[in-house]
Amino acid sequence: MGNRTLVRRCALSALLLFAASVTAVAAAPEKRQAAQETPAAIGGFAGGAKLQLRWELQRNVFTEQAPHGRTQARFILVNGDSRPLPPRGWSLYFNSMDGMPSGALPGGLLLEEVAGGYFRLRPGPGFAGLAPGGTLDIGYQYPHLLVKLAHAPAGPYLVYDAAPDAAMAIADFQLLPVTRLEQLDRGGSGAHALATPADTYRRNLRADVLPADAVPPVLPTPLQFEAGAGRLVLSGRPTIVAAPSLGTEAALARSLFPASLPAGGPALRLGVGTVPGQASPEAYRLTIRAASGIDIVGNSAAGVAYGLQTLRDLLPLPGAAEAALAEVAIIDAPRFGYRGFQLDVGRNFHGKETVFKWLDLMARYKLNKFHFHLTEDEGWRLEIAGLPELTAIGAVRGHSAKPGVRLQPAYGSGPDPRDARGSGYYSRADYIEIVRYAAARHIEVIPEIEMPGHARAAVQAMEARYHRLKAAGSKDADRFLLNDLGDRSVYKSAQFYDDNVINPGLESSFTFIDHVVAQVAALHREAGAPLRTIHMGGDELPEGAWEQSPASRALMTKIGLETTADLWDYFYDRVDGIVRRHGLFASGWEEMASRKTRLGGRNKLIPNPRFTGRGFSAYVWNNVGGAEDLAYRLANGGYDVVLAPVTKMYLDMAHNANPEEPGVNWGAYVELDNVYDFIPFDYLKNAGDAARLGKDGLTDYGKRRVRGIEATLFTETVRDAGLIDYLVMPRLLAVAERAWAPDPAWATEPDAARAATLHRAAWSGFVNALGRRVLPRLDLERTGVAYRIAPPGLLVDGGRVLVNHVLPGMTLRYTSDGTVPTAASRLVAGPIAERGTIRVAAFDRNGRAGLAASVEHR
């Protein structure tokens, strides 16, 4: 799911983290005095609206002590008020995805970690205030390289001690550009180099521009495709013939054809029957004949729906001169029964209209499992009957001086609890509507309830419930309590929390889990799409959790458990029992199916022998740091597995190391071709001998345990729904191709030279189909999908600039004076001979531009 513990925490271990709660700091003597004063008494400073704050990555520094590099950064604080920023009595709060060095900073300020990526700056004894118009440079150094601006501070706001609940957002906050050599320097750190326009040009040369008749007509690639000689002219809207049981599919069929066409077109017959040679319920047969019209037969209604999506792909692009379909005969069925997309709405919330949009896109490209990541440390997003605190507290982020009111700001959500990304949840009615919407598109919703780690929203909400009921004298106050109030365990989660874990030593934890599972299952029944599995988390239990919990230690003594690894097994044995009682099977991250042990002094995950017969479905993201074969070992060991490797399927990863590219980078950089090149049954086919040494391959038995593959989007950096489009599309199309189509010939060819030739042909077909047919259809149908338009490749070659693009067919426009190209700029019609700063951008069919690339041609 995102084990920053493996990748990032090691780099942050050098930080001296000073944990202090807001309450504890507010009780310090100097603060007690300030609390008696009003803002007017400390200078009448107007607050956040008059402050300007900038953050700058100044330079990367490489020394003998830090050969892998450190980053020097600074805040630039400007007082735009007519009165001074006072020397005491205020705090400036913000979030940071990276740890920051607590302690004294230049200018007499103190930097403190409050909790879990939530920091504050406050005046120390040496701070003299900031005069009107004054500027304060606040420099500090990270003990590692800071490459992506997603890790920069976010969401700053100001709070006076005298009015601790009155937070004022600093609206004038910017991250300064990262363009200078000292900012971009990677030294000898081994960090990924920047992708230059020349690098991009050479990468794009891996594909050829194909003639129109060689562009693959259907994506994902069908199993069997036979082209005919004739054409079916669409003289009018087809006449739909379908049984009442295919009403939803008939409606989809009608939506494929423009209303401007007259009635009385060729017949379009839909039916459920038998697809020759195909046992999958999702299989279909599609025939288009000039003399008889269009026939789609599926092994089920789902097969009919997929046949219609293929028909959509075969239709002329909107606005084409001729409305006609080539004759074809297609027999098709998916490679994998599980073809998934996961959307995280816990870290940043996205409403049901966004979910509907992605369900529509999943259906269009024949994906059938929607993994709905509903709960996280930073948000619980589903209404649960009987537990209103889960949404009243656990779904709300914002500033509060009092504990138990709401969650703290996270990922830049700021102080306002009405922030639409920090706060929000799906009502029961919303969720039922989502499940029904998905079911109508033959998509199964798999909800995820994270546990025992990544559970801070639930833990905080249930503790607040406990304190409220206890104060009211309720004897049932602790019925759903999730944390041992006497726990003194010392740990830091991957997101720096020390209070985000459900405690297995409390029977109330299992009462809570049973109640939530029952309620979620009831919602699915009410939606008419009964739940089959529920994803029960399992990700990233931090080292040290439970070890100093009296409740957990007492349980371990009572039932004879030696280690917290045994306690983990106990926890998931209980969870599995709960899930089974509700008629479900348990899914979860790979740790659910793994046992942590030691080999050669290092942690190692092995298949957990305790649960191999339980029917667990393990979602395996970890293919880094020596775990490249973990998914295969789990499958070979008897676990059902969904492949979701971070280096191929994590769509929250940035495309490359360039600062302007959004996304995170803790696991990999993932370009479109990285996704396309994924070989599900042979991760390491193209790796060197050293990388394959000691790694397990997938046995024939293990292959039968692989349920399918899943693309994943975690949303730490995704506050804008448009950024989902940018990060997911068109990479999701490569996921769809790998999930539906059989292995391409290049993936199984043992001869390297022959495999390279086959790969070039297949990759050329894929990118030509995207650039000339699939993405233009999204544009022309006005779907509102703002997919990533990659920057062009540019190469200075003698007296000319060569230009290409990863997707043939994109319109390229340029300027020679360094200005950003617009839809009115000159077309690139070949090599550019003009001199100057050549800047080129690609445009979609609606004139939307992608990132521009530039070179100096003097």
TILUMTI-340309 format. One line per 8 residues: number of its first residue (from 1); their letters; for each residue x, y, z of C-alpha. Coordinates in steps of 0.001 Angstrom, whole numbers, padded with zeros to 6 digits. Layout:
% TILUMTI-340309
NUM> A> X:Y:Z | ... .
% end
This chain:
% TILUMTI-340309
1> MGNRTLVR> 000000:000000:000000 | 002825:002401:000527 | 005460:001251:002964 | 007372:004452:003484 | 008900:002613:006435 | 011011:000648:003967 | 011953:003548:001768 | 011651:006900:003508 .
9> RCALSALL> 011672:006335:007238 | 015255:005110:007136 | 016292:008463:005692 | 014360:010301:008370 | 015708:008360:011304 | 018314:011078:011834 | 015636:013583:012750 | 015342:014505:016394 .
17> LFAASVTA> 011555:014549:016666 | 010110:016571:019507 | 006523:015404:020083 | 004338:017898:021883 | 000582:018206:022015 | -001123:021541:021560 | -002555:021225:025036 | 000817:020637:026661 .
25> VAAAPEKR> 002461:023555:024902 | -000409:025882:025725 | 000132:025110:029394 | 003747:026402:029411 | 004290:029380:031750 | 004895:031941:029003 | 001731:030767:027268 | -000376:030943:030395 .
33> QAAQETPA> 000525:034630:030620 | -000244:035219:026925 | -003593:033506:027302 | -004735:036341:029552 | -004078:038876:026781 | -006242:039796:023821 | -004864:040197:020283 | -005151:043980:020710 .
41> AIGGFAGG> -003058:043795:023869 | -000221:042126:021988 | -000157:044684:019235 | -003439:044367:017376 | -001785:042453:014552 | -004405:041625:011903 | -003356:038007:011467 | -002868:035565:008601 .
49> AKLQLRWE> -004481:037784:005978 | -001593:040245:006280 | 001225:037741:006247 | 003017:036601:003126 | 004776:033246:003335 | 007074:031651:000787 | 008904:028357:000894 | 012015:027742:-001126 .
57> LQRNVFTE> 014192:024752:-001791 | 017462:026678:-001764 | 020078:024079:-002638 | 021131:020483:-002321 | 024313:019956:-000332 | 026716:017017:-000604 | 029454:016465:001959 | 031658:013662:003157 .
65> QAPHGRTQ> 029294:013242:006097 | 026237:013253:003814 | 027324:011797:000446 | 023720:011110:-000533 | 022831:014718:000008 | 020823:017039:002176 | 018476:019827:001224 | 018734:023369:002510 .
73> ARFILVNG> 015300:025024:002592 | 013798:028165:004034 | 010589:029953:004867 | 010407:033628:003868 | 007938:035420:006126 | 006894:038965:005149 | 004785:041149:007429 | 002375:043069:005222 .
81> DSRPLPPR> 000489:044577:008146 | 000860:048134:009415 | 001662:046741:012855 | 004461:044426:013955 | 004102:040688:014298 | 004429:040423:018089 | 007400:038773:019786 | 005225:036225:021561 .
89> GWSLYFNS> 001756:034746:021801 | 001240:033156:018371 | 001891:029961:016419 | 002079:029257:012707 | 000837:025740:011897 | 001345:023748:008675 | 001576:020217:007310 | 004559:018459:005809 .
97> MDGMPSGA> 004687:014969:004329 | 008362:014808:005246 | 009717:014976:008743 | 011290:018272:009715 | 014080:019054:012198 | 012490:020139:015456 | 014238:022727:017582 | 015565:026283:017410 .
105> LPGGLLLE> 015694:027994:014023 | 017359:031234:012904 | 015549:034377:013937 | 014660:033143:017387 | 011846:030818:016299 | 011138:027257:017378 | 009931:024471:015052 | 007927:021698:016716 .
113> EVAGGYFR> 006235:018537:015514 | 002740:018443:016979 | 001746:015034:015617 | 001963:013091:012391 | 003181:015582:009812 | 001531:018497:011620 | 004053:021166:012653 | 004144:024613:014113 .
121> LRPGPGFA> 006506:027565:014213 | 006347:029716:017319 | 008442:032488:018793 | 011225:031475:021137 | 012779:033626:023841 | 015060:035334:021311 | 012404:036398:018818 | 012057:040175:018677 .
129> GLAPGGTL> 008955:040370:016530 | 008698:041384:012904 | 008273:045040:011994 | 005720:046203:009410 | 007089:045444:005952 | 009838:043346:007481 | 011091:040028:006094 | 012300:037062:008069 .
137> DIGYQYPH> 014359:034257:006516 | 013841:030997:008399 | 016361:028470:007121 | 016639:024810:008017 | 018128:021642:006562 | 016607:018249:005770 | 018886:015284:006507 | 018105:013885:003019 .
145> LLVKLAHA> 017375:015113:-000493 | 013981:016687:-000985 | 013144:016020:-004627 | 009387:016406:-005034 | 007545:019583:-004079 | 004688:017402:-002849 | 006831:017038:000265 | 007047:020772:000871 .
153> PAGPYLVY> 005044:022431:003677 | 001343:023033:002955 | -001758:024666:004430 | -000210:027259:006806 | -002335:029225:009264 | -001883:031497:012254 | -003307:031104:015767 | -002997:033459:018742 .
161> DAAPDAAM> -002593:031993:022196 | -005189:034483:023388 | -007775:033063:020989 | -006673:029452:020556 | -009708:028363:018545 | -009587:031286:016085 | -007338:030136:013251 | -006501:032379:010294 .
169> AIADFQLL> -005345:030803:007039 | -002374:032400:005319 | -003815:032823:001867 | -000676:034370:000372 | 001483:031250:000468 | 003560:029964:-002423 | 006237:027417:-003185 | 008992:029110:-005141 .
177> PVTRLEQL> 010135:027515:-008413 | 012849:024900:-008515 | 014879:025795:-011607 | 018420:026696:-010534 | 021300:024246:-010881 | 021983:024167:-007134 | 018318:023266:-006548 | 018318:020492:-009141 .
185> DRGGSGAH> 021732:019039:-008329 | 021652:015317:-007550 | 025396:015011:-006952 | 026513:011435:-006477 | 023410:010557:-004483 | 022096:007954:-006891 | 018797:009841:-007076 | 017017:009753:-010419 .
193> ALATPADT> 018246:012324:-012872 | 015912:014879:-014378 | 014214:013942:-017632 | 015521:016404:-020216 | 013725:017136:-023501 | 016494:015159:-025238 | 015915:012200:-022911 | 012215:012350:-023718 .
201> YRRNLRAD> 012931:012534:-027458 | 015098:009405:-027312 | 012528:007574:-025180 | 009804:008438:-027678 | 011887:006885:-030487 | 010955:003473:-029120 | 007727:003672:-031120 | 006919:004218:-034784 .
209> VLPADAVP> 004191:006331:-036342 | 001894:003817:-038011 | -000240:004188:-041122 | -003933:004647:-040303 | -004890:001116:-041357 | -002261:-000357:-039005 | -003562:001334:-035828 | -005188:-001304:-033586 .
217> PVLPTPLQ> -008964:-000769:-033726 | -009869:-002001:-030216 | -008369:-001451:-026765 | -007957:-003532:-024649 | -006803:-005960:-027334 | -009443:-008638:-027990 | -008740:-012339:-027926 | -009766:-012989:-031540 .
225> FEAGAGRL> -010294:-010334:-034207 | -011264:-011100:-037780 | -011750:-008212:-040180 | -014307:-008486:-042964 | -014299:-006907:-046397 | -017463:-004800:-046250 | -018811:-001811:-044337 | -022039:-001256:-042465 .
233> VLSGRPTI> -023335:002245:-043156 | -025015:003870:-040163 | -027832:005530:-042059 | -029664:006089:-038777 | -029669:005153:-035110 | -029635:001376:-034827 | -032791:-000399:-033822 | -032044:-002068:-030478 .
241> VAAPSLGT> -033353:-005601:-029971 | -032861:-006915:-026435 | -034660:-008892:-023759 | -036071:-006935:-020797 | -033328:-008418:-018603 | -030811:-006458:-020687 | -032484:-003102:-020138 | -029330:-001484:-018747 .
249> EAALARSL> -027266:-002746:-021667 | -029906:-001564:-024149 | -029696:001898:-022606 | -025905:001814:-022978 | -026329:000794:-026618 | -028629:003740:-027296 | -026154:006145:-025688 | -023429:005169:-028164 .
257> FPASLPAG> -025111:006816:-031107 | -025729:010550:-031536 | -029302:011704:-031117 | -028898:013701:-034322 | -029047:010508:-036368 | -032523:009681:-037636 | -034255:006518:-036478 | -034443:003395:-038579 .
265> GPALRLGV> -030784:002372:-038762 | -029457:-001183:-038861 | -030412:-003735:-036243 | -028337:-004033:-033066 | -029234:-007314:-031375 | -028163:-008015:-027785 | -028460:-011397:-026137 | -027147:-013726:-023475 .
273> GTVPGQAS> -026027:-017041:-024913 | -022896:-019098:-025370 | -019633:-017654:-026615 | -017773:-020415:-028467 | -014770:-021706:-026570 | -015037:-019225:-023694 | -016087:-020128:-020147 | -015679:-016669:-018603 .
281> PEAYRLTI> -019017:-015057:-017712 | -017526:-011825:-019096 | -016870:-013262:-022558 | -018690:-011894:-025601 | -019032:-012344:-029354 | -019439:-009262:-031553 | -020199:-009431:-035261 | -020787:-006552:-037642 .
289> RAASGIDI> -022158:-007457:-041076 | -023201:-005100:-043832 | -026174:-007267:-044697 | -027513:-008081:-041235 | -026360:-005417:-038795 | -024717:-005862:-035378 | -024964:-008845:-033031 | -023538:-008992:-029513 .
297> VGNSAAGV> -023868:-012177:-027482 | -022390:-012491:-024002 | -022056:-015381:-021619 | -023785:-012975:-019233 | -025087:-009419:-019210 | -021550:-008333:-018284 | -020259:-009878:-021509 | -022907:-007984:-023468 .
305> AYGLQTLR> -021813:-004737:-021804 | -018168:-005368:-022703 | -019186:-006120:-026275 | -020893:-002735:-026376 | -017748:-001022:-025098 | -015846:-002662:-027954 | -018509:-001440:-030359 | -017974:002081:-029002 .
313> DLLPLPGA> -014272:001717:-029784 | -015039:000683:-033357 | -017360:003600:-034078 | -016029:006489:-036161 | -014772:009400:-034100 | -017408:012082:-033547 | -017427:014419:-036524 | -016021:011840:-038953 .
321> AEAALAEV> -016965:012348:-042597 | -018520:008894:-042946 | -020703:007112:-040403 | -019847:003500:-041120 | -018473:000447:-039368 | -016046:-002052:-040864 | -017224:-005649:-040856 | -015641:-007659:-038037 .
329> AIIDAPRF> -016049:-010854:-036078 | -014678:-010692:-032516 | -014571:-013320:-029805 | -013224:-011922:-026591 | -012755:-012768:-022926 | -010593:-011360:-020147 | -007284:-012767:-019046 | -007971:-012023:-015380 .
337> GYRGFQLD> -011238:-012087:-013495 | -009947:-009298:-011249 | -009213:-006039:-013063 | -009123:-003330:-010447 | -008728:000332:-009682 | -008309:001608:-006131 | -009266:005136:-005118 | -008221:006498:-001728 .
345> VGRNFHGK> -010702:009023:-000334 | -009382:008923:003236 | -006385:011189:002872 | -008233:013664:000661 | -011967:013341:000181 | -013595:013205:-003240 | -017353:013254:-003625 | -019661:010778:-005284 .
353> ETVFKWLD> -019715:012600:-008639 | -015981:011975:-008937 | -016561:008328:-008061 | -019269:008065:-010719 | -016889:009504:-013310 | -014260:006877:-012586 | -016777:004052:-012511 | -017836:005119:-016016 .
361> LMARYKLN> -014209:005110:-017186 | -013587:001731:-015574 | -016570:000276:-017427 | -015433:001826:-020707 | -012088:000036:-020476 | -013434:-003222:-019028 | -012191:-002899:-015443 | -014499:-004628:-012990 .
369> KFHFHLTE> -013310:-004157:-009377 | -013502:-000819:-007574 | -011365:-000978:-004449 | -012810:001816:-002322 | -010226:002967:000257 | -012694:004528:002691 | -010746:004953:005926 | -007330:006251:006879 .
377> DEGWRLEI> -005421:008012:009648 | -006668:011296:008201 | -010294:010503:007516 | -013194:008066:007980 | -015476:008542:004976 | -018535:006328:005458 | -021545:006869:007688 | -021996:003927:010059 .
385> AGLPELTA> -025311:003565:011859 | -024910:003692:015636 | -021466:005335:015557 | -022040:008978:014593 | -018622:010029:015937 | -016943:008238:013029 | -018164:010956:010689 | -018837:013829:013107 .
393> IGAVRGHS> -015212:013652:014279 | -013374:011164:012068 | -014537:012733:008797 | -013711:016308:009770 | -010301:017979:009694 | -009569:021451:010967 | -008021:023432:013759 | -009154:022976:017332 .
401> AKPGVRLQ> -007421:023795:020589 | -009367:021020:022307 | -008827:017289:021727 | -011694:015135:020540 | -013460:017818:018510 | -012144:016917:015049 | -009019:015581:013374 | -006009:017805:012905 .
409> PAYGSGPD> -005320:019339:009481 | -003445:017075:007088 | -002017:017305:003563 | -002600:021042:003500 | -006306:020949:004374 | -005854:023992:006608 | -007772:025182:009653 | -011320:025334:008249 .
417> PRDARGSG> -013381:022212:009033 | -015498:023010:005970 | -012568:022367:003639 | -014050:020063:001001 | -011027:017764:000764 | -010043:017562:004412 | -013640:017021:005516 | -016414:014978:003984 .
425> YYSRADYI> -018030:011566:003947 | -020567:009452:002105 | -023942:009150:003753 | -025561:005743:003774 | -027727:006875:000854 | -024647:008106:-001043 | -022885:004794:-000590 | -025899:002760:-001687 .
433> EIVRYAAA> -026138:004965:-004782 | -022454:004344:-005554 | -022809:000580:-005148 | -025857:000528:-007431 | -024144:002741:-009996 | -021177:000359:-010046 | -023339:-002763:-010234 | -025188:-001364:-013249 .
441> RHIEVIPE> -021773:-001231:-014936 | -020811:-004744:-013766 | -018295:-003379:-011300 | -017931:-004868:-007834 | -017287:-002383:-005035 | -014756:-003716:-002523 | -014751:-001403:000517 | -011618:-001110:002613 .
449> IEMPGHAR> -011635:-000513:006361 | -008006:000041:007358 | -006685:-001747:010464 | -004895:-002250:012775 | -002576:000555:011605 | -003618:003576:009526 | -006649:003779:011828 | -006171:007101:013616 .
457> AAVQAMEA> -009483:008600:012465 | -011390:005680:013965 | -009218:005558:017095 | -009690:009276:017778 | -013427:009156:017097 | -014020:006194:019386 | -011912:007700:022168 | -014000:010877:021944 .
465> RYHRLKAA> -017130:008725:022135 | -015722:007002:025227 | -014966:010274:027030 | -018395:011716:026175 | -020288:008694:027445 | -018082:008247:030492 | -018686:011860:031489 | -022416:011175:031137 .
473> GSKDADRF> -022125:008219:033507 | -022670:005499:030898 | -021567:002012:031936 | -021254:001166:028243 | -018775:003939:027430 | -015936:001640:026422 | -017999:-000682:024202 | -016281:000469:021002 .
481> LLNDLGDR> -013002:001817:022424 | -010065:001010:020106 | -007023:002142:022089 | -005662:001114:025468 | -005534:004371:027442 | -002646:002955:029473 | -000581:002093:026399 | 002974:003456:026632 .
489> SVYKSAQF> 004283:001838:023450 | 006812:003903:021561 | 006444:003890:017797 | 006269:006122:014743 | 004132:005168:011805 | 005200:005864:008238 | 003220:009115:008462 | 004816:009950:011864 .
497> YDDNVINP> 001822:009086:014075 | 002261:007508:017489 | -001437:006967:018195 | -002964:005379:015082 | -003258:001684:015951 | -006239:-000465:016953 | -005394:-002504:020039 | -006037:-006275:019882 .
505> GLESSFTF> -005909:-006561:023661 | -009330:-004897:023928 | -012451:-006947:023267 | -014086:-003652:022334 | -011857:-003514:019245 | -013522:-006633:017882 | -016965:-005392:018881 | -016246:-002318:016767 .
513> IDHVVAQV> -014998:-004348:013804 | -018026:-006645:013926 | -020397:-003683:014014 | -018729:-001957:011060 | -018593:-005106:008938 | -022265:-005802:009674 | -023276:-002268:008700 | -021261:-002253:005473 .
521> AALHREAG> -022679:-005644:004485 | -026178:-004315:005188 | -025596:-001341:002898 | -024628:-003665:000064 | -027699:-005822:000621 | -029897:-002743:000539 | -028195:-001690:-002699 | -029047:-005068:-004233 .
529> APLRTIHM> -025376:-005965:-004700 | -024486:-008258:-001785 | -020954:-007936:-000482 | -018622:-010884:-001170 | -015398:-009612:000365 | -014282:-006703:002466 | -010731:-005391:002477 | -009544:-005437:006084 .
537> GGDELPEG> -006355:-003431:005708 | -003242:-004876:007281 | -000809:-002265:006036 | 002170:-000854:007903 | 001748:-001718:011556 | 004608:000367:012977 | 007482:-001267:014830 | 006896:-001053:018576 .
545> AWEQSPAS> 003105:-000930:018502 | 001323:-002905:021276 | 004588:-003726:023064 | 003902:-001543:026128 | 000126:-001896:026177 | -001131:-003388:029467 | -004194:-004766:027697 | -002173:-006463:024978 .
553> RALMTKIG> 000442:-007779:027389 | -002283:-009226:029599 | -003902:-010960:026630 | -000564:-012380:025496 | 000049:-013799:028969 | -003472:-015199:029184 | -003382:-017121:025902 | 000337:-017862:025765 .
561> LETTADLW> 001603:-015586:022992 | 005331:-014881:022897 | 005666:-011908:020552 | 003614:-009166:018954 | 003926:-011146:015709 | 001841:-013812:017451 | -000535:-011071:018534 | -000874:-010042:014883 .
569> DYFYDRVD> -001933:-013580:014042 | -004431:-013517:016882 | -005848:-010228:015630 | -006421:-011445:012082 | -007716:-014794:013269 | -010434:-012851:015093 | -011006:-010530:012120 | -011345:-013488:009774 .
577> GIVRRHGL> -013878:-015072:012105 | -015946:-011875:012095 | -015844:-011593:008312 | -016810:-015235:007861 | -019783:-014903:010224 | -021118:-012281:007848 | -020773:-014627:004892 | -017692:-012930:003415 .
585> FASGWEEM> -014075:-013735:002727 | -011266:-011483:003907 | -009086:-009392:001633 | -006175:-007260:002748 | -002717:-005949:002064 | 000142:-008421:001804 | 000936:-008257:005525 | -002317:-010116:006211 .
593> ASRKTRLG> -000847:-013129:004451 | 002703:-012625:005696 | 004715:-013310:008802 | 007542:-010961:009700 | 010752:-012712:010631 | 014503:-012054:010421 | 017079:-013299:007947 | 020700:-012199:008082 .
601> GRNKLIPN> 019827:-009477:010555 | 017159:-007961:008288 | 013371:-008078:008331 | 011870:-010523:005868 | 008274:-011349:005040 | 007398:-015001:004493 | 004043:-016634:003724 | 002216:-017000:007009 .
609> PRFTGRGF> 001464:-020732:007398 | -001392:-019995:009809 | -003783:-018585:007220 | -003030:-020413:003969 | -006306:-022370:004135 | -008514:-019393:005017 | -009134:-018039:001533 | -007488:-014685:002209 .
617> SAYVWNNV> -006946:-012505:-000843 | -003652:-010629:-000514 | -003042:-007385:-002397 | 000705:-007183:-002923 | 002249:-003762:-003548 | 005782:-004472:-002337 | 008225:-005320:-005114 | 011125:-003199:-003865 .
625> GGAEDLAY> 014011:-003526:-001441 | 014516:-007280:-001826 | 010800:-008123:-001941 | 010602:-008236:-005734 | 009285:-011793:-005589 | 007006:-011467:-002538 | 003805:-011740:-004571 | 005054:-014928:-006178 .
633> RLANGGYD> 006122:-016447:-002871 | 002689:-015770:-001402 | 000935:-017246:-004437 | 003238:-020269:-004485 | 002505:-020664:-000772 | -001234:-020958:-001337 | -002599:-017409:-001037 | -004872:-015796:-003586 .
641> VVLAPVTK> -003046:-012715:-004797 | -003910:-009436:-006505 | -000841:-007894:-008125 | -000435:-004180:-007414 | 003342:-003571:-007583 | 004382:-000055:-006670 | 006872:000259:-009539 | 004182:-000502:-012133 .
649> MYLDMAHN> 000681:000006:-010746 | 000896:002902:-008269 | -000537:005814:-010199 | 000140:008322:-007402 | 003828:007973:-008304 | 005166:010876:-010355 | 005980:010174:-013975 | 009563:011349:-013529 .
657> ANPEEPGV> 011874:013284:-011227 | 011207:016724:-012722 | 009923:019179:-010111 | 006938:020244:-012225 | 005587:016682:-012372 | 003044:016092:-009586 | 002935:012978:-007480 | 005122:011203:-004961 .
665> NWGAYVEL> 008323:009231:-005484 | 008948:007057:-002450 | 008548:003849:-004473 | 009382:004641:-008087 | 008843:006910:-011038 | 006204:005422:-013310 | 005936:006496:-016930 | 003313:005146:-019328 .
673> DNVYDFIP> 005732:002597:-020753 | 006606:001325:-017268 | 002963:000345:-016810 | 002686:-001093:-020316 | 005849:-003184:-019825 | 004470:-004962:-016742 | 004552:-008742:-017183 | 002231:-010119:-014483 .
681> FDYLKNAG> 003715:-013614:-014367 | 007354:-012591:-014731 | 008158:-009341:-012915 | 011881:-009832:-013382 | 012037:-011016:-016998 | 014001:-007966:-018088 | 016020:-007571:-014890 | 019694:-008424:-014752 .
689> DAARLGKD> 021056:-011664:-013359 | 022015:-009976:-010083 | 018450:-008783:-009522 | 017056:-012268:-010181 | 019549:-014051:-007940 | 017791:-015756:-005045 | 014325:-014663:-006219 | 011448:-017073:-006704 .
697> GLTDYGKR> 009567:-017372:-009941 | 005859:-018101:-010160 | 005050:-021798:-010197 | 002220:-023295:-012227 | 000329:-023695:-008954 | 001084:-020094:-008042 | -000238:-018829:-011379 | -003626:-020288:-010520 .
705> RVRGIEAT> -003639:-018228:-007307 | -003167:-014881:-009106 | -006636:-013323:-009264 | -005581:-010339:-011335 | -004055:-006876:-011182 | -004976:-003509:-009725 | -003982:000098:-010302 | -003785:002175:-007160 .
713> LFTETVRD> -004218:005873:-006454 | -003441:007182:-002987 | -004307:010832:-002587 | -001811:012492:-000241 | -001068:015003:-003005 | -004461:014963:-004726 | -006718:017734:-003466 | -007980:018686:-006928 .
721> AGLIDYLV> -010126:016078:-008712 | -008488:017188:-011969 | -005194:015856:-010661 | -006786:012402:-010489 | -007283:012667:-014250 | -003678:013737:-014758 | -002144:010980:-012646 | -004434:008152:-013704 .
729> MPRLLAVA> -004955:008750:-017424 | -003674:007476:-019768 | -001701:005126:-017504 | -004948:003365:-016554 | -005337:002332:-020205 | -002090:000381:-019982 | -003415:-001282:-016823 | -006600:-002224:-018686 .
737> ERAWAPDP> -004554:-003719:-021514 | -002494:-005854:-019123 | -005532:-006964:-017129 | -007739:-007940:-020070 | -005502:-009058:-022933 | -003296:-012151:-022997 | 000455:-011773:-022661 | 001788:-010098:-025801 .
745> AWATEPDA> 004299:-012097:-027785 | 007244:-009984:-026568 | 006519:-010906:-022949 | 007121:-014618:-023486 | 009764:-014539:-026240 | 013032:-015930:-024806 | 015286:-014416:-027465 | 016123:-010853:-026404 .
753> ARAATLHR> 016565:-009440:-029913 | 013345:-011000:-031157 | 011525:-009827:-027997 | 012725:-006260:-028614 | 011394:-006315:-032183 | 008048:-007679:-031041 | 007875:-005123:-028236 | 008484:-002224:-030607 .
761> AAWSGFVN> 005651:-003335:-032859 | 003231:-003833:-029959 | 004170:-000597:-028160 | 003833:001312:-031427 | 000320:-000055:-031849 | -000649:000858:-028298 | 000568:004474:-028348 | -000813:005078:-031839 .
769> ALGRRVLP> -004195:003796:-030693 | -004107:006110:-027668 | -002972:009209:-029504 | -005070:008841:-032645 | -008218:007085:-031524 | -008810:006415:-027810 | -007941:009785:-026241 | -009389:011816:-029140 .
777> RLDLERTG> -012681:010022:-028554 | -012648:011170:-024927 | -011969:014719:-026122 | -014626:014771:-028813 | -017265:013159:-026600 | -016638:015944:-024053 | -016130:013489:-021202 | -014244:016057:-019121 .
785> VAYRIAPP> -011224:013790:-018650 | -008185:016078:-018336 | -005679:013297:-018959 | -001958:013986:-018854 | -000611:015400:-022088 | 003089:014636:-021810 | 005698:017232:-022773 | 007190:016654:-026220 .
793> GLLVDGGR> 010667:015383:-026818 | 013128:017896:-028296 | 016591:017279:-029708 | 018912:019907:-031175 | 020432:018270:-034250 | 022764:020574:-036127 | 020777:023491:-037449 | 017358:022157:-036514 .
801> VLVNHVLP> 015256:021025:-033576 | 013712:017582:-033863 | 010337:017111:-032159 | 008320:014027:-031254 | 005707:012881:-028760 | 005023:009675:-026871 | 001538:009593:-028431 | 001566:009934:-032214 .
809> GMTLRYTS> -001360:012000:-033419 | -001182:014723:-030804 | -001116:018248:-032234 | 002220:019963:-031535 | 002630:023758:-031535 | 005693:025912:-030863 | 007107:029346:-030230 | 010657:030561:-030800 .
817> DGTVPTAA> 010719:033400:-028271 | 010373:031275:-025132 | 006696:032095:-024567 | 004285:029332:-023696 | 002634:027922:-026843 | -001097:028401:-027196 | -003725:026857:-029446 | -002949:029676:-031910 .
825> SRLVAGPI> 000805:029040:-032036 | 002486:027634:-035120 | 002081:023952:-035899 | 005082:021662:-035803 | 005174:020201:-039301 | 008693:018779:-039155 | 012104:019812:-037822 | 012157:023408:-036557 .
833> AERGTIRV> 014870:025521:-038181 | 014195:028819:-036384 | 016607:030152:-033813 | 015855:031204:-030280 | 014289:029588:-027246 | 012181:026902:-028881 | 009239:025922:-026766 | 006812:023166:-027786 .
841> AAFDRNGR> 003618:021814:-026262 | 001129:019142:-027295 | -002602:019831:-027514 | -005687:017642:-027363 | -008629:017810:-029780 | -010234:020568:-027711 | -007151:022791:-027639 | -006043:021905:-024106 .
849> AGLAASVE> -002257:022108:-023721 | 000094:019832:-021872 | 003390:020732:-020230 | 005734:022540:-022600 | 009334:021546:-023283 | 012015:023994:-024362 | 015559:024053:-025740 | 017985:026787:-026718 .
857> HR> 018678:026833:-030444 | 021144:029648:-031122 .
% end
